[in-house]
Each structure stands twice: as structure tokens, then as C-alpha cells.
Amino acid sequence: MSDLNSLKVRSIGEFSAELKMPGDKSISHRAAIIAGLSNGPCHIRNYLPSEDCLNTLRAMESLGVNCDYLASNDYGPTEVVVHGKGMRLTAPGEPIDCGNSGTGMRLLAGVLAGQEFESTLTGDESLSSRPMGRIMRPLESMGARIVGKGEDEGCAPLLFHGGNLVPIHYVMPMASAQVKSAVLLAALFAPGKTTVEQPAQTRDHTERMLAQFQVRSICNGNEITIDGGQVPVAIDIDIPGDISSAAFWIVATAAKRNSNLLIQNVGLNPTRTALLGVLQRMGATIRNTVHSPDEMGEPVGNLKVQGGELCGTEIREDEIPNLIDEIPVLAVAGALARGKMTIRNASELRVKESDRITTVVDNLRAMGADVTEHDDGMSVVGGNQLHGTTLDCFGDHRIAMAFAIAGLFAEGETVIRNTECIATSYPGFGKDLDQIRGQ
Ligand code: S3P
């Protein structure tokens, strides 16, 4: 049994499960924002009722967008009609709180950069220490004035004096979908052509969603060009299940002999599924069937996983941006596999909700794994029996969930403390964990 603030996990035997994932976090943020900018009502289904995504909906409401909440589950609203304001937002009465969400803050920054009124974005302690210079620089070169009022330079709270943007050609120094999306959203408010060049492909949900809202853009390799002044045309949106939430169960099943998992209606956008390729290389049996609605819609499908014995692998540099959020649980898979897993070129992990290189390495070591920390990643030599112990999750939802999965393979009891942060992305995780362990 698990109380509210800690998760207690013991090893389990083989299992067969069928799970439904909550709505995709990245797509939920974008749906709330782009629907709010559109020219009319948008009916959104399977919205993720996590704290991060609810903060983004509230942010749009504070900018004058009306929302009708049609249906909820145990955690919050899942079906909402967002009444788009046709790009005409109004000044918020108070600072907008993005909570723990880097995606919420960076995407909203793109929108606020385009507004003539003043506004402020704030966040919790973790978010207030994360780098915002990466979005401030391009948005400032478009003409916005943004002041980072945090203790550290370039950190939140962020004060915006926006409006009168000009288009830019921006060469992104890092592979970040959040930075790309901030510039693309600001570009809607800048008359003329804005181009963003990415050093590598990153998740393309913003481009796909803008196209669905009939906003024209040109994608040429890793370069995207968009014409400012377009108003997104309202549509209804069905949000697929979140593959990053599914990742915990996919790893648990892949590493557990004679176990089976079926997940239906999960997002299978190729910019998000690198985890599946890596696990297949490690020996996992994973089958997926994609039924994409149309070319620019989000690919959705079913996933079947069969458990067996895994072996280590090297994660390629080009795979990193497309599995960056799955690395904590992938490192757990590495500890459960035979041989060595190497993760390099992943220094972005150091500026996530926690420093995910240090927090993963420390927790794996505490459980008895053989792991070496690198500046830009880690190496894990699998095969040591993991031992249950008491772990912190450092306020990081993905660390909490990854180590709950590790606990399913450990001798004795694993206790993960302060797990309330799980609600930022996957409020039903505890229930799904109970289903996997047959409770
Ligand atoms: C996200 C992009 C990624 C990812 C984050 C969600 C998004 O961050 O880690 O959880 O929805 O755009 P970066 O763009 O900073 O790599």
C-alpha cells in the first residue's frame, strides 16, 4: 500500500495487463494554447488533468480565454471546450503561475512576447532555477523585452513587455522542442516569415497542431518557416495517450520474463518513439500498429510488449532528443539488462525538473547498480541484483516513477519519498501501478 506522500514497492512476478494511458502532456499544453488563440470553440477530448497541463489551461483563462469543462475523472477535467479569442488576448490580473512546467512556461513565453500588455510568468522552486535564456534570446531578437527577475541570471519570474514583433531567422543552439515552439508561437504575432533551424529533429507536435488549425508553414528538413498574422482556425482535438507515461510500463514488461502488456490509443509520433527502437535493440518484443488519422495529424496506435531478457546497448546521439524524457526509466532497464548501456550527448538532462544525470546515478547506486556518471550522461553495467532502499525523487516526477519501476525488480522494499510530484504529469500512476501488481 502507498500513502499520499510516498510509494512503497516490492518485487512482483510475471503479469499480464491492459492499460489506458492519460492524454499526452506535450500535446495537451499545445492544445490549450493554440485552441485559445484560434477563432472559435475547440472541443478537446482526453486532455491530461495533470498539474502542469491544468496550469496552462488556467494561464489561457487568465488571458481572457473562456473554457467550459464538460467531463472529469478522479484527477481533474479531461474534456473541455476552449473558446478561442482569435489571437486577441487580454492582460492577466496577476502573475501567471506555471507551477513545475518548463513546457508551459516556455510555450506561454512565445505567446506573451507577442502581446502589447505587460505580464509575468512564475513557477515553483525547480522551474525558477531552470534556464530561460534559451527562449529569452530569440524572443528578444524578435523585439520583445523580457526581464528575468529570478535569483539566478536568466531565470523566472519572467516579466514581459511584448508586442510589435519582427520576424527572424533563428538557428537554435540546442535541440529543444520548447525553444522551437516558443519561437513558432511568437511568429504568429510577427508579420512576415520567421524561420527556425534545429540542430536535430525534435518532437514536432507544434508544427502538426498548427497545420491541423490550418496555419500554413513550410518544413524543409530540420527548418520550419511560418508566415505571421495567421489566425488558427478552430477544430476539435482528440489527444492520444502519452507514450512517455507508457514508457514506465513498457520497460517493466520488457524486463519481466513471461509478462505481457497491451496499451491502446497511445501516441506513436516518430519524434517520440525512440525508446521503442532502443528496447527492441536490447531484445524486447514490441509490436505496434499505427492508425494515423491524416498526414499532419498525430499518429496513434496500439502497443503490445512481451517480456524477456534484455541486453545493454549504446544510445545513439540522434536518438537522444526523441527519448530525452524516457532516459530515467531507460537507465533502470540498463541496470536490469546483461552487459553495458551507454548514454552520452545528453547533458540537457542536467536542466530538467532535477539534474537527471545525478539523480538517476545516485538512486541506481543506492539500489546496488554498477553505474558511472559522465558530464553528458552515464554508463550502466547491468546484472547486479537491485536492493530495495529508501530513495528521494528530488521533486522530479519521472525520477519518482522510474524508481517505482526499479522497485518492482528489487529484493526487499523500495520506498520513494515525496512522490506528490507525480501529479505534475501522471496523476493516475499509483492506480496503474496497483493494477500491474495485481492489487
Ligand atoms: C517538451 C520538450 C522536451 C521535453 C519536455 C516536453 C515539449 O524539452 O523534455 O518534457 O513538450 O516541447 P526540450 O524541448 O527542452 O528538450
Boltz pocket constraint, residues with backbone or C-beta under 6 A from the ligand:
constraints:
  - pocket:
      binder: B
      contacts: [[A, 25], [A, 26], [A, 27], [A, 103], [A, 175], [A, 176], [A, 177], [A, 178], [A, 179], [A, 181], [A, 203], [A, 324], [A, 325], [A, 348]]
      max_distance: 6.0
